């Protein structure tokens, strides 16, 4: 529900100086029209909001406000393209937006054309698989797979974590890192040329779906191990962390490459992932378990 998304944002994102932003959508088939954005993810520290945009749903006012506010920075890998898409689909152009893929900090220029998992692995010695395989999965199918939801939350968190680290260590980046409205508008215009139908309310707003307790659920990742949000068992061994990082209410299904709750994501209601707030990188020494 939009009300719960607003409550979560008010609780965890209030006065946040930095918000990690990401979106997911199906890859475009060569020669075909682009797919609509499936989900939008916001990260503030270790709290991540994942909001479902399928079935023609519009962004709730609280999410729009976070993306357009002037009192914080929205950052991530490829935010120029992200906000070009959001402008076309939902009429959101962003405000203080930083793109890690642009000419930002010289310390990361070697990897700025990679995905954010590469930066996480380089800067913090993570062992996260490349995002490309998961990016190419079917983000239109509902319910989403558990590993898709966890992967989406992880990407938003990495966008926040990497940017937080770079700001704290190297200060404000070069001007070229900031996304200009003219660039976002140009990308939005390219989407218009494809004949793709946008989904923001001025074009099409679907009737609200009745509340369904089986679909509409929130999730709270409670930290019981040394690193927030990554509950991989040793059998998966993708990140090198010990098993049982997350509490017993959540497990990792066989074959999953990312930590996953044991329920899916219902349309029209955010699945809320609250990684333990006690871990904030850059405060009180180096991150734990980083070697």
LOVEX-149398 format. One record per residue (C-alpha): y, x, z. Coordinates in steps of 0.5 Angstrom, whole numbers, plus 500, padded with zeros to 3 digits. Layout:
% residues N
YXZ;...
This chain:
% residues 291
500500500;507502499;509501506;504506508;506511503;513510506;511511513;507517512;513520508;518518514;513522519;511528515;516529510;523528514;528533513;523537509;527543506;521544500;516539497;510541493;509537487;504536482;501530477;494529474;493526467;487526462;488531457;491529450;486529445;488533438;492528434;492522439;497519444;498522451;495519457;499516462;500520469;494518473;496520480;502524483;501529489;507531494;506536499;510538505;507544509;499542510;501534509;499532502;500525499;496523493;499516490;495512485;499510478;493507474;493500472;500500470;503501477;510504478;512509483;514506490;522507492;520512498;516517493;522516488;527518493;523524495;523526488;530525487;533527493;538533494;537535501;530539499;527543493;521540489;517546486;511547483;507550477;510547471;515542474;519542468;514539464;512534470;519531470;519531463;513526463;516522470;523521466;519518460;514514464;518512470;525514469;525520474;529526472;528530479;534534482;533540485;527542482;524549481;518551476;514557478;512558471;519559469;523566470;523566477;521571482;520578478;514579483;510574480;512574473;505577471;502571473;507565471;503563465;497562469;495556474;497556481;490557483;491564480;498565484;494563491;488568489;493574488;498572494;493570499;487573497;484566496;477565492;479558489;476557482;481556476;484549476;483548468;476545469;478540474;484539470;480537464;476531467;477524467;483522471;483515468;476513471;476509477;474510483;476518482;471523484;471525491;472532489;478530484;482527490;481534494;482538488;489534487;491535494;489542494;494543488;500540491;499544497;498551493;505549490;508548496;505554500;506559494;513557493;514557501;512564501;516567495;522564498;521567505;519573503;524574497;530569498;533565492;530566485;533567479;537562476;532561470;527558475;531552476;530546472;535543468;536536466;537537459;530541458;527535462;531530457;528534451;521533454;522526455;524525448;518528445;514523449;518518446;517520439;509519440;509512441;507512448;508506452;511508459;509505465;516505469;518498471;523496466;517496461;512493465;510492472;504489474;502484479;501487486;493487487;491484493;489488499;482491499;479494505;474497501;478500496;485501500;484507506;487513508;484519510;486524516;483531515;483534522;482541523;477544527;476551523;481557522;484554515;487547514;483543509;478547506;471545509;467548504;460550506;456556505;452553500;458552496;461559498;467558493;472560498;469565503;470560509;465559514;462552514;464546518;472547517;473540517;470535522;464531522;467525519;467529512;462532508;462536502;457532497;452537493;455540487;462539489;467545489;472542493;473539500;472531500;472525504;466520503;470515500;474514494;481512492;483505491;488503486;495501489;494505495;495512497;490516500;493520505;491527507;494530513;491537514;493540521;500541522;499546527;498551521;505553517;505560513;510565515;511563522;508567527;504572523;500573517;495567515;489567518;482569514;486572509;483579509;
